[in-house]
Amino acid sequence: MAAIAVTIAGSDSSGGAGIQADLKTFSALGVYGASVITALTAQNTLGVQAIHDVPAAFVAQQIDSVFSDLFVRAVKIGMLSQPDVIAAVAEGLDRHGATRIVVDPVMVATSGDRLLAPAAVDNLRSLLLPRALLVTPNLPEAAALVDMPVPHDEAAMRAVGERILALGPKAVLVKGGHGYGADSTDLLVTPDGVHRFSAPRVATKNTHGTGCTLSSAIAAQLARGATLEEAVAGGKAYVSAAIAASERLAIGAGHGPVHHFHQWWVN
């Protein structure tokens, strides 16, 4: 049976982030991807021009359609902009006994545009984080989730990760992509300790969809039966290679996407 993962997230009309990035990542890693669309965005590499939220009841219907027919082995959750949509997703996950849930707390796009309504942050904390196997915030998102300063070193990353862990997820991956230095280091914070994942930092403006891609790559690895630590290591390796190959695409005038199919395309 094919490994199946579902992404519950917003659509990116330019194809570099959100649902589109997730499905590309699933496919590149040998996983069949299904989707539940929570919002439509008019966006490109320059920014987000408009957001049209999908009604919570229809989000719930999509969840029921997918889970009632497909054997879903992992779930990636991305953009959930409204409180009632977050509640509908949490209820749907419970209704179908979903496991291996990776939550990417998408708050702000690479362009700086806000994607999560301020009123939805409490629902994200209380309804989704306790259901997650893994939460994957970047440095500003991690700080916002627990009202702490943005961490600037690994000790502060660990501290903010432990605060998020106290909200209920089984593990937290604090991503260091917004940091500085020759390497981009992520910390996997668990009740048993901290695991460090590092890769050379790539000098490029093509970072559109990196968070979506990493979280969906981890979900894909989980769907294929990897342990959490193996999935994070595999996801980190995949997104690092996709970023390094991004200059081969030359998409758009702003922050271009990573190259999801860098292993397969000739160019």
C-alpha positions in Angstrom: 0.0 0.0 0.0 1.3 3.5 -0.9 2.3 5.7 2.0 -0.3 8.5 2.2 0.1 11.9 3.8 -2.4 14.8 3.9 -1.7 18.5 4.1 -4.2 20.8 5.8 -3.2 24.2 4.7 -3.7 27.3 2.5 -3.3 27.4 -1.3 -0.5 29.5 -2.8 -1.5 30.7 -6.3 2.2 31.1 -7.3 2.9 27.4 -6.4 5.9 27.9 -4.1 4.4 27.5 -0.7 1.4 26.1 1.1 -0.6 23.2 -0.4 1.3 23.3 -3.6 4.7 23.1 -1.9 3.5 20.3 0.3 2.2 18.1 -2.5 5.4 18.7 -4.5 7.4 17.6 -1.5 5.3 14.5 -0.8 5.7 13.5 -4.5 9.4 14.1 -4.5 9.8 11.9 -1.4 7.7 9.0 -2.8 4.5 9.7 -0.8 0.9 10.0 -2.1 -0.4 13.4 -1.1 -4.0 14.4 -0.3 -5.1 17.9 0.7 -7.6 19.9 2.8 -7.6 23.5 1.7 -8.2 26.0 4.5 -7.7 29.3 2.6 -7.1 30.6 -0.9 -4.4 33.2 -1.3 -3.7 35.6 -4.1 0.1 35.7 -3.8 3.4 35.5 -5.7 7.1 35.8 -4.9 6.6 39.5 -4.0 3.9 39.1 -1.4 0.4 38.1 -0.4 -2.2 40.3 -2.2 -5.4 38.8 -0.8 -6.7 35.9 1.4 -10.1 34.2 1.0 -10.8 31.9 4.0 -12.6 28.6 3.4 -15.7 28.2 5.7 -14.9 26.0 8.7 -17.8 23.6 7.9 -16.4 23.0 4.4 -12.9 22.4 5.9 -14.5 19.7 8.1 -16.2 18.1 5.1 -12.9 17.9 3.3 -11.3 16.2 6.3 -14.2 13.7 6.5 -13.9 12.9 2.8 -10.2 12.3 2.9 -10.0 10.3 6.2 -13.1 8.2 5.5 -11.6 6.8 2.3 -7.8 7.0 2.5 -5.5 5.3 5.0 -3.6 8.5 6.1 -0.3 7.8 7.8 0.8 11.3 8.6 -0.7 14.8 8.7 1.0 18.1 8.0 -0.9 21.2 9.2 0.0 24.7 7.8 -1.9 27.9 7.4 -5.1 28.0 9.5 -5.9 31.7 9.6 -9.2 31.8 11.6 -10.2 30.5 15.1 -13.2 28.5 13.9 -11.1 26.7 11.2 -8.6 25.7 13.8 -11.4 24.3 16.0 -12.9 22.4 13.0 -9.5 20.9 12.2 -8.9 19.8 15.8 -12.3 18.2 16.0 -11.8 16.5 12.6 -8.4 15.0 13.7 -10.0 13.6 16.8 -13.0 12.3 14.9 -10.7 10.2 12.7 -8.1 9.3 15.2 -5.3 11.0 13.3 -1.7 10.4 14.4 1.8 11.6 13.3 0.6 15.2 13.2 3.2 17.8 12.2 2.1 21.4 12.9 3.8 24.2 11.2 2.5 27.4 12.9 2.4 29.6 9.8 2.0 33.1 11.2 3.8 35.3 8.7 4.8 34.7 5.0 8.4 35.1 3.8 7.3 38.4 2.3 6.3 39.6 5.8 2.5 39.4 5.2 0.6 38.2 8.2 -1.2 34.9 7.6 -2.7 34.1 11.1 -5.4 36.3 12.6 -4.4 37.5 16.1 -7.6 36.0 17.5 -6.5 32.6 16.2 -3.3 32.4 18.2 -5.0 31.2 21.4 -6.8 28.4 19.5 -3.6 27.4 17.9 -1.9 27.1 21.3 -4.8 25.3 23.1 -6.4 23.1 20.3 -3.6 22.1 17.9 -0.3 22.1 19.8 -1.5 19.4 22.3 -2.5 17.1 19.4 0.9 17.5 17.6 3.6 14.9 17.4 5.8 17.8 16.3 5.6 21.6 16.1 8.0 23.3 13.7 8.2 27.1 14.4 10.9 29.4 13.0 12.5 31.8 15.5 9.9 34.6 15.3 7.0 32.1 15.5 8.5 30.3 18.4 8.9 33.6 20.3 5.3 34.6 19.5 3.8 31.3 20.6 5.1 31.8 24.2 5.5 35.6 24.4 9.3 35.4 24.7 12.0 37.4 22.9 13.2 36.1 19.6 16.1 33.7 20.4 19.5 34.6 19.1 21.6 31.7 20.2 21.1 27.9 20.8 20.6 28.3 24.6 17.7 30.7 24.0 16.3 28.4 21.2 16.3 25.5 23.7 14.6 27.7 26.3 11.8 28.7 24.0 11.4 25.2 22.7 10.9 23.9 26.2 8.3 26.5 26.9 6.4 25.4 23.7 6.8 21.8 24.8 5.0 22.6 28.0 1.9 23.5 25.9 1.4 19.9 25.0 3.1 18.7 21.8 5.4 15.6 22.0 8.3 17.5 20.4 9.3 20.9 19.1 11.7 21.7 16.2 12.9 25.2 16.7 14.2 26.2 13.2 17.3 28.4 12.9 16.8 29.6 9.3 16.2 33.1 10.5 19.5 33.1 12.5 23.0 34.0 11.5 26.3 32.3 11.0 27.8 29.9 8.5 25.4 27.1 9.5 21.6 26.9 9.9 21.0 24.9 13.0 17.6 23.5 14.1 17.0 22.1 17.6 14.6 19.2 18.2 13.4 19.6 21.8 11.8 16.6 23.4 11.1 15.5 27.0 14.2 13.3 26.7 16.6 16.0 25.6 17.7 18.1 22.6 18.9 16.9 19.2 20.9 19.2 17.0 20.5 19.3 13.2 22.8 21.6 11.2 23.5 22.3 7.5 25.5 25.0 5.7 23.6 28.2 5.3 22.8 29.0 1.6 23.2 32.6 0.5 20.0 33.0 -1.6 16.8 35.1 -1.7 14.9 32.0 -2.8 13.4 31.0 0.5 9.7 31.1 -0.4 8.0 28.0 1.1 11.0 26.7 3.0 8.9 26.2 6.2 6.1 24.5 4.4 8.6 22.3 2.6 10.5 21.2 5.7 7.4 20.3 7.7 5.8 18.4 4.8 9.1 16.6 4.2 9.1 15.5 7.8 5.5 14.4 7.5 6.4 12.4 4.4 9.2 10.6 6.2 6.8 9.8 9.1 4.3 8.4 6.6 7.0 6.1 5.3 7.7 4.7 8.8 10.6 6.8 9.9 11.2 7.6 13.6 10.8 11.3 14.5 14.5 11.8 14.7 15.0 10.1 11.3 12.2 12.1 9.8 13.7 15.4 11.0 17.1 14.5 9.7 15.7 13.4 6.3 13.5 16.5 6.1 16.4 18.8 6.9 18.6 17.2 4.2 15.9 17.5 1.6 15.0 21.1 2.2 18.7 22.1 2.4 19.3 20.5 -1.0 16.2 22.2 -2.4 17.3 25.6 -1.2 20.8 25.0 -2.7 19.3 24.2 -6.0 16.8 27.0 -6.1 19.0 29.3 -8.3 18.4 26.8 -11.1 14.7 27.8 -11.3 14.6 31.6 -11.6 10.9 32.0 -10.7 9.5 35.5 -10.1 11.0 38.8 -9.2 10.9 38.4 -5.4 11.7 35.6 -3.0 11.7 32.6 -5.4 10.7 29.1 -4.3 13.0 26.2 -3.4 13.6 23.5 -6.1 11.3 20.7 -4.9 12.3 18.4 -7.8 16.0 19.1 -7.8 16.8 15.4 -8.0 14.6 14.9 -11.0 14.8 17.9 -13.3 17.7 18.2 -15.7 18.2 21.9 -15.6 
